[in-house]
Every structure is written in structure tokens, then in C-alpha cells.
Amino acid sequence: HPEYRHWRPVDEPLEGDACLMGKNRFASHVGLWVAADGGGILHSVQGAGVIFTPLPALAALGLRVLSWYRRRP
């Protein structure tokens, strides 16, 4: 997809970086890194709407971080 060229993988997230998540090794969910309150993912969950989830709490949703991406300037 042409949009891929605008993103690059990064090891550590900064404010606004994209987070690919999944229940296994396949990406099925995306969110944005927000550094507030110790950091977490801003994402949408069916039935709950947009929520902020600290990284340690992702497992309770059955998700794990697969990779981080930053948009190229």
C-alpha cells in the first residue's frame, strides 16, 4: 500500500506514534501512544468507545504490542 512508505518502525514510542497490536503474531488493532499519566495507548474498543490503556493493562483486553511506527516528516 502506498501509505506504508510514510511510516518507519521504531523501538521506543514517542507521543503520537502508532502502535500495532494483536492477540497473536498478526496485527488486528491499532492505537496511538500517549505519554500522559505514565504512558499508554489511546484506542477504540467495541462497546466502550475510545479508551486510554496503560501498557500493562493491554493483556486484560487480550492484546499485546507487536510494533511501533512513526510517520516520516
PDB file of N, CA, C, O and CB in Angstrom:
ATOM      1  N   HIS A   1       0.847  -1.178   0.000  1.00  0.00           N
ATOM      2  CA  HIS A   1       0.000   0.000   0.000  1.00  0.00           C
ATOM      3  C   HIS A   1       0.891   1.239   0.000  1.00  0.00           C
ATOM      4  O   HIS A   1       1.886   1.270   0.724  1.00  0.00           O
ATOM      5  CB  HIS A   1      -0.963  -0.001   1.223  1.00  0.00           C
ATOM      6  N   PRO A   2       0.562   2.262  -0.791  1.00  0.00           N
ATOM      7  CA  PRO A   2       1.411   3.457  -0.892  1.00  0.00           C
ATOM      8  C   PRO A   2       1.615   4.184   0.439  1.00  0.00           C
ATOM      9  O   PRO A   2       2.635   4.851   0.615  1.00  0.00           O
ATOM     10  CB  PRO A   2       0.812   4.412  -1.885  1.00  0.00           C
ATOM     11  N   GLU A   3       0.688   4.074   1.364  1.00  0.00           N
ATOM     12  CA  GLU A   3       0.818   4.766   2.653  1.00  0.00           C
ATOM     13  C   GLU A   3       1.985   4.214   3.479  1.00  0.00           C
ATOM     14  O   GLU A   3       2.530   4.934   4.317  1.00  0.00           O
ATOM     15  CB  GLU A   3      -0.487   4.644   3.450  1.00  0.00           C
ATOM     16  N   TYR A   4       2.377   2.963   3.265  1.00  0.00           N
ATOM     17  CA  TYR A   4       3.461   2.346   4.038  1.00  0.00           C
ATOM     18  C   TYR A   4       4.758   3.137   3.975  1.00  0.00           C
ATOM     19  O   TYR A   4       5.494   3.198   4.960  1.00  0.00           O
ATOM     20  CB  TYR A   4       3.710   0.945   3.544  1.00  0.00           C
ATOM     21  N   ARG A   5       5.042   3.735   2.845  1.00  0.00           N
ATOM     22  CA  ARG A   5       6.317   4.448   2.697  1.00  0.00           C
ATOM     23  C   ARG A   5       6.420   5.660   3.619  1.00  0.00           C
ATOM     24  O   ARG A   5       7.516   6.179   3.830  1.00  0.00           O
ATOM     25  CB  ARG A   5       6.499   4.891   1.255  1.00  0.00           C
ATOM     26  N   HIS A   6       5.310   6.114   4.164  1.00  0.00           N
ATOM     27  CA  HIS A   6       5.313   7.278   5.048  1.00  0.00           C
ATOM     28  C   HIS A   6       5.591   6.920   6.508  1.00  0.00           C
ATOM     29  O   HIS A   6       5.699   7.813   7.347  1.00  0.00           O
ATOM     30  CB  HIS A   6       3.991   7.992   4.950  1.00  0.00           C
ATOM     31  N   TRP A   7       5.706   5.645   6.819  1.00  0.00           N
ATOM     32  CA  TRP A   7       5.900   5.198   8.202  1.00  0.00           C
ATOM     33  C   TRP A   7       7.181   4.387   8.313  1.00  0.00           C
ATOM     34  O   TRP A   7       7.565   3.673   7.386  1.00  0.00           O
ATOM     35  CB  TRP A   7       4.693   4.364   8.687  1.00  0.00           C
ATOM     36  N   ARG A   8       7.838   4.509   9.471  1.00  0.00           N
ATOM     37  CA  ARG A   8       9.034   3.695   9.717  1.00  0.00           C
ATOM     38  C   ARG A   8       8.929   3.057  11.092  1.00  0.00           C
ATOM     39  O   ARG A   8       8.395   3.670  12.016  1.00  0.00           O
ATOM     40  CB  ARG A   8      10.330   4.551   9.607  1.00  0.00           C
ATOM     41  N   PRO A   9       9.423   1.851  11.241  1.00  0.00           N
ATOM     42  CA  PRO A   9       9.380   1.197  12.551  1.00  0.00           C
ATOM     43  C   PRO A   9      10.353   1.859  13.515  1.00  0.00           C
ATOM     44  O   PRO A   9      11.422   2.309  13.103  1.00  0.00           O
ATOM     45  CB  PRO A   9       9.701  -0.299  12.420  1.00  0.00           C
ATOM     46  N   VAL A  10       9.994   1.921  14.795  1.00  0.00           N
ATOM     47  CA  VAL A  10      10.863   2.459  15.844  1.00  0.00           C
ATOM     48  C   VAL A  10      10.818   1.510  17.041  1.00  0.00           C
ATOM     49  O   VAL A  10       9.854   0.766  17.225  1.00  0.00           O
ATOM     50  CB  VAL A  10      10.425   3.910  16.258  1.00  0.00           C
ATOM     51  N   ASP A  11      11.878   1.551  17.852  1.00  0.00           N
ATOM     52  CA  ASP A  11      11.952   0.676  19.025  1.00  0.00           C
ATOM     53  C   ASP A  11      11.226   1.244  20.235  1.00  0.00           C
ATOM     54  O   ASP A  11      10.601   0.506  20.995  1.00  0.00           O
ATOM     55  CB  ASP A  11      13.391   0.419  19.384  1.00  0.00           C
ATOM     56  N   GLU A  12      11.310   2.554  20.410  1.00  0.00           N
ATOM     57  CA  GLU A  12      10.695   3.206  21.567  1.00  0.00           C
ATOM     58  C   GLU A  12       9.706   4.269  21.080  1.00  0.00           C
ATOM     59  O   GLU A  12      10.055   5.086  20.227  1.00  0.00           O
ATOM     60  CB  GLU A  12      11.782   3.843  22.493  1.00  0.00           C
ATOM     61  N   PRO A  13       8.491   4.270  21.603  1.00  0.00           N
ATOM     62  CA  PRO A  13       7.496   5.228  21.112  1.00  0.00           C
ATOM     63  C   PRO A  13       7.683   6.634  21.669  1.00  0.00           C
ATOM     64  O   PRO A  13       8.168   6.826  22.784  1.00  0.00           O
ATOM     65  CB  PRO A  13       6.116   4.743  21.454  1.00  0.00           C
ATOM     66  N   LEU A  14       7.288   7.599  20.867  1.00  0.00           N
ATOM     67  CA  LEU A  14       7.159   8.991  21.278  1.00  0.00           C
ATOM     68  C   LEU A  14       5.692   9.369  21.117  1.00  0.00           C
ATOM     69  O   LEU A  14       4.932   8.678  20.439  1.00  0.00           O
ATOM     70  CB  LEU A  14       8.099   9.940  20.436  1.00  0.00           C
ATOM     71  N   GLU A  15       5.307  10.463  21.741  1.00  0.00           N
ATOM     72  CA  GLU A  15       3.930  10.944  21.672  1.00  0.00           C
ATOM     73  C   GLU A  15       3.406  10.923  20.234  1.00  0.00           C
ATOM     74  O   GLU A  15       4.026  11.495  19.338  1.00  0.00           O
ATOM     75  CB  GLU A  15       3.836  12.362  22.247  1.00  0.00           C
ATOM     76  N   GLY A  16       2.274  10.269  20.017  1.00  0.00           N
ATOM     77  CA  GLY A  16       1.636  10.227  18.711  1.00  0.00           C
ATOM     78  C   GLY A  16       2.058   9.092  17.801  1.00  0.00           C
ATOM     79  O   GLY A  16       1.514   8.949  16.706  1.00  0.00           O
ATOM     80  N   ASP A  17       3.024   8.272  18.230  1.00  0.00           N
ATOM     81  CA  ASP A  17       3.432   7.135  17.401  1.00  0.00           C
ATOM     82  C   ASP A  17       2.318   6.095  17.343  1.00  0.00           C
ATOM     83  O   ASP A  17       1.542   5.942  18.287  1.00  0.00           O
ATOM     84  CB  ASP A  17       4.730   6.500  17.948  1.00  0.00           C
ATOM     85  N   ALA A  18       2.255   5.390  16.226  1.00  0.00           N
ATOM     86  CA  ALA A  18       1.261   4.335  16.048  1.00  0.00           C
ATOM     87  C   ALA A  18       1.743   3.047  16.705  1.00  0.00           C
ATOM     88  O   ALA A  18       2.931   2.724  16.692  1.00  0.00           O
ATOM     89  CB  ALA A  18       0.974   4.103  14.549  1.00  0.00           C
ATOM     90  N   CYS A  19       0.802   2.333  17.270  1.00  0.00           N
ATOM     91  CA  CYS A  19       1.085   1.059  17.919  1.00  0.00           C
ATOM     92  C   CYS A  19       0.247  -0.015  17.244  1.00  0.00           C
ATOM     93  O   CYS A  19      -0.981   0.071  17.235  1.00  0.00           O
ATOM     94  CB  CYS A  19       0.790   1.121  19.452  1.00  0.00           C
ATOM     95  N   LEU A  20       0.900  -1.025  16.677  1.00  0.00           N
ATOM     96  CA  LEU A  20       0.182  -2.164  16.131  1.00  0.00           C
ATOM     97  C   LEU A  20       0.085  -3.218  17.220  1.00  0.00           C
ATOM     98  O   LEU A  20       1.082  -3.569  17.851  1.00  0.00           O
ATOM     99  CB  LEU A  20       0.884  -2.729  14.855  1.00  0.00           C
ATOM    100  N   MET A  21      -1.117  -3.715  17.433  1.00  0.00           N
ATOM    101  CA  MET A  21      -1.363  -4.702  18.478  1.00  0.00           C
ATOM    102  C   MET A  21      -2.074  -5.903  17.886  1.00  0.00           C
ATOM    103  O   MET A  21      -2.643  -5.830  16.797  1.00  0.00           O
ATOM    104  CB  MET A  21      -2.189  -4.095  19.629  1.00  0.00           C
ATOM    105  N   GLY A  22      -2.037  -7.001  18.609  1.00  0.00           N
ATOM    106  CA  GLY A  22      -2.745  -8.191  18.175  1.00  0.00           C
ATOM    107  C   GLY A  22      -2.916  -9.165  19.314  1.00  0.00           C
ATOM    108  O   GLY A  22      -2.316  -9.011  20.378  1.00  0.00           O
ATOM    109  N   LYS A  23      -3.735 -10.163  19.085  1.00  0.00           N
ATOM    110  CA  LYS A  23      -3.959 -11.209  20.085  1.00  0.00           C
ATOM    111  C   LYS A  23      -2.957 -12.338  19.891  1.00  0.00           C
ATOM    112  O   LYS A  23      -2.763 -13.157  20.790  1.00  0.00           O
ATOM    113  CB  LYS A  23      -5.404 -11.751  20.000  1.00  0.00           C
ATOM    114  N   ASN A  24      -2.328 -12.387  18.741  1.00  0.00           N
ATOM    115  CA  ASN A  24      -1.276 -13.359  18.452  1.00  0.00           C
ATOM    116  C   ASN A  24      -0.202 -12.623  17.664  1.00  0.00           C
ATOM    117  O   ASN A  24       0.054 -11.452  17.945  1.00  0.00           O
ATOM    118  CB  ASN A  24      -1.830 -14.611  17.655  1.00  0.00           C
ATOM    119  N   ARG A  25       0.425 -13.254  16.704  1.00  0.00           N
ATOM    120  CA  ARG A  25       1.501 -12.574  15.976  1.00  0.00           C
ATOM    121  C   ARG A  25       1.010 -11.735  14.806  1.00  0.00           C
ATOM    122  O   ARG A  25       1.815 -11.126  14.101  1.00  0.00           O
ATOM    123  CB  ARG A  25       2.484 -13.583  15.475  1.00  0.00           C
ATOM    124  N   PHE A  26      -0.301 -11.696  14.593  1.00  0.00           N
ATOM    125  CA  PHE A  26      -0.872 -10.922  13.489  1.00  0.00           C
ATOM    126  C   PHE A  26      -1.524  -9.646  14.002  1.00  0.00           C
ATOM    127  O   PHE A  26      -2.290  -9.674  14.966  1.00  0.00           O
ATOM    128  CB  PHE A  26      -1.896 -11.763  12.715  1.00  0.00           C
ATOM    129  N   ALA A  27      -1.218  -8.528  13.354  1.00  0.00           N
ATOM    130  CA  ALA A  27      -1.797  -7.241  13.744  1.00  0.00           C
ATOM    131  C   ALA A  27      -3.295  -7.240  13.461  1.00  0.00           C
ATOM    132  O   ALA A  27      -3.740  -7.616  12.377  1.00  0.00           O
ATOM    133  CB  ALA A  27      -1.104  -6.075  12.995  1.00  0.00           C
ATOM    134  N   SER A  28      -4.060  -6.809  14.458  1.00  0.00           N
ATOM    135  CA  SER A  28      -5.510  -6.746  14.290  1.00  0.00           C
ATOM    136  C   SER A  28      -6.100  -5.489  14.919  1.00  0.00           C
ATOM    137  O   SER A  28      -7.314  -5.284  14.888  1.00  0.00           O
ATOM    138  CB  SER A  28      -6.160  -7.980  14.895  1.00  0.00           C
ATOM    139  N   HIS A  29      -5.242  -4.652  15.488  1.00  0.00           N
ATOM    140  CA  HIS A  29      -5.719  -3.496  16.238  1.00  0.00           C
ATOM    141  C   HIS A  29      -4.637  -2.418  16.182  1.00  0.00           C
ATOM    142  O   HIS A  29      -3.447  -2.731  16.144  1.00  0.00           O
ATOM    143  CB  HIS A  29      -6.066  -3.880  17.722  1.00  0.00           C
ATOM    144  N   VAL A  30      -5.048  -1.160  16.178  1.00  0.00           N
ATOM    145  CA  VAL A  30      -4.080  -0.063  16.129  1.00  0.00           C
ATOM    146  C   VAL A  30      -4.489   1.011  17.126  1.00  0.00           C
ATOM    147  O   VAL A  30      -5.675   1.213  17.386  1.00  0.00           O
ATOM    148  CB  VAL A  30      -3.976   0.530  14.695  1.00  0.00           C
ATOM    149  N   GLY A  31      -3.499   1.695  17.678  1.00  0.00           N
ATOM    150  CA  GLY A  31      -3.748   2.788  18.600  1.00  0.00           C
ATOM    151  C   GLY A  31      -2.618   3.797  18.514  1.00  0.00           C
ATOM    152  O   GLY A  31      -1.684   3.632  17.729  1.00  0.00           O
ATOM    153  N   LEU A  32      -2.706   4.843  19.324  1.00  0.00           N
ATOM    154  CA  LEU A  32      -1.676   5.882  19.374  1.00  0.00           C
ATOM    155  C   LEU A  32      -1.078   5.959  20.763  1.00  0.00           C
ATOM    156  O   LEU A  32      -1.793   5.877  21.762  1.00  0.00           O
ATOM    157  CB  LEU A  32      -2.254   7.246  18.968  1.00  0.00           C
ATOM    158  N   TRP A  33       0.240   6.118  20.827  1.00  0.00           N
ATOM    159  CA  TRP A  33       0.941   6.268  22.098  1.00  0.00           C
ATOM    160  C   TRP A  33       0.702   7.672  22.643  1.00  0.00           C
ATOM    161  O   TRP A  33       0.875   8.667  21.939  1.00  0.00           O
ATOM    162  CB  TRP A  33       2.461   5.994  21.930  1.00  0.00           C
ATOM    163  N   VAL A  34       0.304   7.730  23.902  1.00  0.00           N
ATOM    164  CA  VAL A  34       0.115   8.991  24.616  1.00  0.00           C
ATOM    165  C   VAL A  34       0.989   8.922  25.860  1.00  0.00           C
ATOM    166  O   VAL A  34       0.896   7.962  26.625  1.00  0.00           O
ATOM    167  CB  VAL A  34      -1.408   9.245  24.983  1.00  0.00           C
ATOM    168  N   ALA A  35       1.839   9.926  26.074  1.00  0.00           N
ATOM    169  CA  ALA A  35       2.800   9.901  27.180  1.00  0.00           C
ATOM    170  C   ALA A  35       2.193  10.313  28.525  1.00  0.00           C
ATOM    171  O   ALA A  35       2.854  10.163  29.552  1.00  0.00           O
ATOM    172  CB  ALA A  35       3.958  10.809  26.859  1.00  0.00           C
ATOM    173  N   ALA A  36       0.982  10.816  28.552  1.00  0.00           N
ATOM    174  CA  ALA A  36       0.341  11.282  29.792  1.00  0.00           C
ATOM    175  C   ALA A  36       0.158  10.141  30.795  1.00  0.00           C
ATOM    176  O   ALA A  36      -0.005   8.984  30.408  1.00  0.00           O
ATOM    177  CB  ALA A  36      -1.022  11.922  29.478  1.00  0.00           C
ATOM    178  N   ASP A  37       0.186  10.475  32.071  1.00  0.00           N
ATOM    179  CA  ASP A  37      -0.073   9.506  33.152  1.00  0.00           C
ATOM    180  C   ASP A  37       0.804   8.263  33.080  1.00  0.00           C
ATOM    181  O   ASP A  37       0.334   7.158  33.350  1.00  0.00           O
ATOM    182  CB  ASP A  37      -1.518   9.087  33.123  1.00  0.00           C
ATOM    183  N   GLY A  38       2.050   8.430  32.724  1.00  0.00           N
ATOM    184  CA  GLY A  38       2.967   7.298  32.660  1.00  0.00           C
ATOM    185  C   GLY A  38       2.962   6.585  31.324  1.00  0.00           C
ATOM    186  O   GLY A  38       3.735   5.648  31.124  1.00  0.00           O
ATOM    187  N   GLY A  39       2.122   7.001  30.418  1.00  0.00           N
ATOM    188  CA  GLY A  39       2.091   6.429  29.078  1.00  0.00           C
ATOM    189  C   GLY A  39       1.058   5.340  28.915  1.00  0.00           C
ATOM    190  O   GLY A  39       0.751   4.590  29.842  1.00  0.00           O
ATOM    191  N   GLY A  40       0.533   5.276  27.706  1.00  0.00           N
ATOM    192  CA  GLY A  40      -0.444   4.250  27.371  1.00  0.00           C
ATOM    193  C   GLY A  40      -0.923   4.418  25.951  1.00  0.00           C
ATOM    194  O   GLY A  40      -0.452   5.286  25.216  1.00  0.00           O
ATOM    195  N   ILE A  41      -1.862   3.581  25.575  1.00  0.00           N
ATOM    196  CA  ILE A  41      -2.381   3.540  24.218  1.00  0.00           C
ATOM    197  C   ILE A  41      -3.791   4.119  24.191  1.00  0.00           C
ATOM    198  O   ILE A  41      -4.646   3.740  24.991  1.00  0.00           O
ATOM    199  CB  ILE A  41      -2.371   2.097  23.669  1.00  0.00           C
ATOM    200  N   LEU A  42      -4.018   5.028  23.272  1.00  0.00           N
ATOM    201  CA  LEU A  42      -5.345   5.562  23.019  1.00  0.00           C
ATOM    202  C   LEU A  42      -5.899   4.770  21.835  1.00  0.00           C
ATOM    203  O   LEU A  42      -5.329   4.797  20.744  1.00  0.00           O
ATOM    204  CB  LEU A  42      -5.314   7.126  22.731  1.00  0.00           C
ATOM    205  N   HIS A  43      -7.001   4.071  22.051  1.00  0.00           N
ATOM    206  CA  HIS A  43      -7.557   3.217  21.001  1.00  0.00           C
ATOM    207  C   HIS A  43      -9.048   3.048  21.223  1.00  0.00           C
ATOM    208  O   HIS A  43      -9.583   3.471  22.248  1.00  0.00           O
ATOM    209  CB  HIS A  43      -6.852   1.839  20.973  1.00  0.00           C
ATOM    210  N   SER A  44      -9.708   2.439  20.276  1.00  0.00           N
ATOM    211  CA  SER A  44     -11.151   2.252  20.340  1.00  0.00           C
ATOM    212  C   SER A  44     -11.471   0.786  20.568  1.00  0.00           C
ATOM    213  O   SER A  44     -10.907  -0.097  19.920  1.00  0.00           O
ATOM    214  CB  SER A  44     -11.827   2.760  19.054  1.00  0.00           C
ATOM    215  N   VAL A  45     -12.388   0.538  21.502  1.00  0.00           N
ATOM    216  CA  VAL A  45     -12.807  -0.823  21.820  1.00  0.00           C
ATOM    217  C   VAL A  45     -14.322  -0.911  21.635  1.00  0.00           C
ATOM    218  O   VAL A  45     -15.069  -0.074  22.143  1.00  0.00           O
ATOM    219  CB  VAL A  45     -12.387  -1.223  23.279  1.00  0.00           C
ATOM    220  N   GLN A  46     -14.756  -1.919  20.914  1.00  0.00           N
ATOM    221  CA  GLN A  46     -16.178  -2.081  20.657  1.00  0.00           C
ATOM    222  C   GLN A  46     -16.954  -2.156  21.973  1.00  0.00           C
ATOM    223  O   GLN A  46     -16.593  -2.911  22.875  1.00  0.00           O
ATOM    224  CB  GLN A  46     -16.431  -3.339  19.812  1.00  0.00           C
ATOM    225  N   GLY A  47     -18.004  -1.379  22.069  1.00  0.00           N
ATOM    226  CA  GLY A  47     -18.834  -1.351  23.261  1.00  0.00           C
ATOM    227  C   GLY A  47     -18.376  -0.369  24.316  1.00  0.00           C
ATOM    228  O   GLY A  47     -19.125  -0.048  25.238  1.00  0.00           O
ATOM    229  N   ALA A  48     -17.129   0.119  24.184  1.00  0.00           N
ATOM    230  CA  ALA A  48     -16.595   1.060  25.172  1.00  0.00           C
ATOM    231  C   ALA A  48     -16.219   2.396  24.538  1.00  0.00           C
ATOM    232  O   ALA A  48     -16.121   3.401  25.243  1.00  0.00           O
ATOM    233  CB  ALA A  48     -15.378   0.460  25.866  1.00  0.00           C
ATOM    234  N   GLY A  49     -16.009   2.428  23.240  1.00  0.00           N
ATOM    235  CA  GLY A  49     -15.589   3.645  22.565  1.00  0.00           C
ATOM    236  C   GLY A  49     -14.088   3.844  22.684  1.00  0.00           C
ATOM    237  O   GLY A  49     -13.334   2.875  22.775  1.00  0.00           O
ATOM    238  N   VAL A  50     -13.658   5.087  22.684  1.00  0.00           N
ATOM    239  CA  VAL A  50     -12.236   5.416  22.767  1.00  0.00           C
ATOM    240  C   VAL A  50     -11.802   5.342  24.224  1.00  0.00           C
ATOM    241  O   VAL A  50     -12.411   5.951  25.103  1.00  0.00           O
ATOM    242  CB  VAL A  50     -11.947   6.829  22.172  1.00  0.00           C
ATOM    243  N   ILE A  51     -10.728   4.578  24.463  1.00  0.00           N
ATOM    244  CA  ILE A  51     -10.221   4.419  25.830  1.00  0.00           C
ATOM    245  C   ILE A  51      -8.707   4.610  25.859  1.00  0.00           C
ATOM    246  O   ILE A  51      -8.028   4.495  24.838  1.00  0.00           O
ATOM    247  CB  ILE A  51     -10.598   3.028  26.394  1.00  0.00           C
ATOM    248  N   PHE A  52      -8.197   4.904  27.047  1.00  0.00           N
ATOM    249  CA  PHE A  52      -6.758   5.012  27.293  1.00  0.00           C
ATOM    250  C   PHE A  52      -6.377   3.796  28.125  1.00  0.00           C
ATOM    251  O   PHE A  52      -6.945   3.567  29.193  1.00  0.00           O
ATOM    252  CB  PHE A  52      -6.373   6.373  28.027  1.00  0.00           C
ATOM    253  N   THR A  53      -5.413   3.015  27.637  1.00  0.00           N
ATOM    254  CA  THR A  53      -4.997   1.802  28.336  1.00  0.00           C
ATOM    255  C   THR A  53      -3.496   1.841  28.596  1.00  0.00           C
ATOM    256  O   THR A  53      -2.714   1.902  27.647  1.00  0.00           O
ATOM    257  CB  THR A  53      -5.373   0.544  27.522  1.00  0.00           C
ATOM    258  N   PRO A  54      -3.073   1.809  29.871  1.00  0.00           N
ATOM    259  CA  PRO A  54      -1.643   1.684  30.158  1.00  0.00           C
ATOM    260  C   PRO A  54      -1.118   0.353  29.595  1.00  0.00           C
ATOM    261  O   PRO A  54      -1.864  -0.623  29.520  1.00  0.00           O
ATOM    262  CB  PRO A  54      -1.378   1.776  31.697  1.00  0.00           C
ATOM    263  N   LEU A  55       0.136   0.314  29.209  1.00  0.00           N
ATOM    264  CA  LEU A  55       0.693  -0.901  28.599  1.00  0.00           C
ATOM    265  C   LEU A  55       0.453  -2.173  29.417  1.00  0.00           C
ATOM    266  O   LEU A  55       0.055  -3.188  28.845  1.00  0.00           O
ATOM    267  CB  LEU A  55       2.170  -0.723  28.393  1.00  0.00           C
ATOM    268  N   PRO A  56       0.682  -2.154  30.744  1.00  0.00           N
ATOM    269  CA  PRO A  56       0.476  -3.397  31.494  1.00  0.00           C
ATOM    270  C   PRO A  56      -0.972  -3.904  31.456  1.00  0.00           C
ATOM    271  O   PRO A  56      -1.210  -5.092  31.674  1.00  0.00           O
ATOM    272  CB  PRO A  56       0.892  -3.192  32.929  1.00  0.00           C
ATOM    273  N   ALA A  57      -1.925  -3.034  31.187  1.00  0.00           N
ATOM    274  CA  ALA A  57      -3.335  -3.432  31.178  1.00  0.00           C
ATOM    275  C   ALA A  57      -3.799  -3.974  29.828  1.00  0.00           C
ATOM    276  O   ALA A  57      -4.928  -4.453  29.721  1.00  0.00           O
ATOM    277  CB  ALA A  57      -4.195  -2.257  31.564  1.00  0.00           C
ATOM    278  N   LEU A  58      -2.959  -3.912  28.798  1.00  0.00           N
ATOM    279  CA  LEU A  58      -3.368  -4.427  27.486  1.00  0.00           C
ATOM    280  C   LEU A  58      -3.688  -5.917  27.539  1.00  0.00           C
ATOM    281  O   LEU A  58      -4.601  -6.384  26.857  1.00  0.00           O
ATOM    282  CB  LEU A  58      -2.272  -4.171  26.454  1.00  0.00           C
ATOM    283  N   ALA A  59      -2.948  -6.652  28.338  1.00  0.00           N
ATOM    284  CA  ALA A  59      -3.164  -8.101  28.430  1.00  0.00           C
ATOM    285  C   ALA A  59      -4.576  -8.429  28.902  1.00  0.00           C
ATOM    286  O   ALA A  59      -5.141  -9.444  28.497  1.00  0.00           O
ATOM    287  CB  ALA A  59      -2.142  -8.732  29.378  1.00  0.00           C
ATOM    288  N   ALA A  60      -5.151  -7.586  29.750  1.00  0.00           N
ATOM    289  CA  ALA A  60      -6.520  -7.816  30.219  1.00  0.00           C
ATOM    290  C   ALA A  60      -7.529  -7.722  29.073  1.00  0.00           C
ATOM    291  O   ALA A  60      -8.628  -8.269  29.160  1.00  0.00           O
ATOM    292  CB  ALA A  60      -6.881  -6.807  31.316  1.00  0.00           C
ATOM    293  N   LEU A  61      -7.152  -7.033  28.008  1.00  0.00           N
ATOM    294  CA  LEU A  61      -8.000  -6.931  26.817  1.00  0.00           C
ATOM    295  C   LEU A  61      -7.650  -8.007  25.791  1.00  0.00           C
ATOM    296  O   LEU A  61      -8.258  -8.084  24.723  1.00  0.00           O
ATOM    297  CB  LEU A  61      -7.863  -5.539  26.184  1.00  0.00           C
ATOM    298  N   GLY A  62      -6.674  -8.826  26.126  1.00  0.00           N
ATOM    299  CA  GLY A  62      -6.241  -9.876  25.210  1.00  0.00           C
ATOM    300  C   GLY A  62      -5.319  -9.377  24.116  1.00  0.00           C
ATOM    301  O   GLY A  62      -5.166 -10.033  23.085  1.00  0.00           O
ATOM    302  N   LEU A  63      -4.697  -8.214  24.329  1.00  0.00           N
ATOM    303  CA  LEU A  63      -3.832  -7.617  23.311  1.00  0.00           C
ATOM    304  C   LEU A  63      -2.396  -7.529  23.788  1.00  0.00           C
ATOM    305  O   LEU A  63      -2.115  -7.525  24.987  1.00  0.00           O
ATOM    306  CB  LEU A  63      -4.335  -6.232  22.930  1.00  0.00           C
ATOM    307  N   ARG A  64      -1.497  -7.459  22.824  1.00  0.00           N
ATOM    308  CA  ARG A  64      -0.090  -7.182  23.119  1.00  0.00           C
ATOM    309  C   ARG A  64       0.478  -6.323  22.001  1.00  0.00           C
ATOM    310  O   ARG A  64       0.002  -6.369  20.867  1.00  0.00           O
ATOM    311  CB  ARG A  64       0.730  -8.503  23.280  1.00  0.00           C
ATOM    312  N   VAL A  65       1.497  -5.541  22.328  1.00  0.00           N
ATOM    313  CA  VAL A  65       2.140  -4.668  21.341  1.00  0.00           C
ATOM    314  C   VAL A  65       2.996  -5.525  20.415  1.00  0.00           C
ATOM    315  O   VAL A  65       3.816  -6.322  20.871  1.00  0.00           O
ATOM    316  CB  VAL A  65       3.007  -3.563  22.038  1.00  0.00           C
ATOM    317  N   LEU A  66       2.797  -5.355  19.126  1.00  0.00           N
ATOM    318  CA  LEU A  66       3.592  -6.065  18.131  1.00  0.00           C
ATOM    319  C   LEU A  66       4.706  -5.178  17.585  1.00  0.00           C
ATOM    320  O   LEU A  66       5.820  -5.648  17.353  1.00  0.00           O
ATOM    321  CB  LEU A  66       2.701  -6.553  16.989  1.00  0.00           C
ATOM    322  N   SER A  67       4.405  -3.889  17.380  1.00  0.00           N
ATOM    323  CA  SER A  67       5.408  -2.972  16.853  1.00  0.00           C
ATOM    324  C   SER A  67       4.941  -1.534  16.978  1.00  0.00           C
ATOM    325  O   SER A  67       3.756  -1.246  17.142  1.00  0.00           O
ATOM    326  CB  SER A  67       5.722  -3.299  15.395  1.00  0.00           C
ATOM    327  N   TRP A  68       5.929  -0.635  16.894  1.00  0.00           N
ATOM    328  CA  TRP A  68       5.688   0.808  16.949  1.00  0.00           C
ATOM    329  C   TRP A  68       6.088   1.418  15.624  1.00  0.00           C
ATOM    330  O   TRP A  68       7.033   0.954  14.987  1.00  0.00           O
ATOM    331  CB  TRP A  68       6.470   1.472  18.119  1.00  0.00           C
ATOM    332  N   TYR A  69       5.364   2.474  15.191  1.00  0.00           N
ATOM    333  CA  TYR A  69       5.682   3.153  13.939  1.00  0.00           C
ATOM    334  C   TYR A  69       5.569   4.661  14.106  1.00  0.00           C
ATOM    335  O   TYR A  69       4.721   5.167  14.841  1.00  0.00           O
ATOM    336  CB  TYR A  69       4.757   2.672  12.814  1.00  0.00           C
ATOM    337  N   ARG A  70       6.451   5.361  13.400  1.00  0.00           N
ATOM    338  CA  ARG A  70       6.453   6.831  13.429  1.00  0.00           C
ATOM    339  C   ARG A  70       6.318   7.323  11.994  1.00  0.00           C
ATOM    340  O   ARG A  70       6.967   6.813  11.080  1.00  0.00           O
ATOM    341  CB  ARG A  70       7.764   7.401  14.106  1.00  0.00           C
ATOM    342  N   ARG A  71       5.472   8.313  11.819  1.00  0.00           N
ATOM    343  CA  ARG A  71       5.284   8.901  10.486  1.00  0.00           C
ATOM    344  C   ARG A  71       6.518   9.708  10.122  1.00  0.00           C
ATOM    345  O   ARG A  71       7.017  10.502  10.920  1.00  0.00           O
ATOM    346  CB  ARG A  71       4.007   9.798  10.436  1.00  0.00           C
ATOM    347  N   ARG A  72       6.996   9.496   8.919  1.00  0.00           N
ATOM    348  CA  ARG A  72       8.169  10.242   8.435  1.00  0.00           C
ATOM    349  C   ARG A  72       7.781  11.699   8.197  1.00  0.00           C
ATOM    350  O   ARG A  72       6.667  11.983   7.756  1.00  0.00           O
ATOM    351  CB  ARG A  72       8.739   9.605   7.124  1.00  0.00           C
ATOM    352  N   PRO A  73       8.704  12.629   8.490  1.00  0.00           N
ATOM    353  CA  PRO A  73       8.404  14.043   8.240  1.00  0.00           C
ATOM    354  C   PRO A  73       8.337  14.365   6.755  1.00  0.00           C
ATOM    355  O   PRO A  73       8.094  15.512   6.382  1.00  0.00           O
ATOM    356  CB  PRO A  73       9.446  14.923   8.903  1.00  0.00           C
TER     357      PRO A  73
END
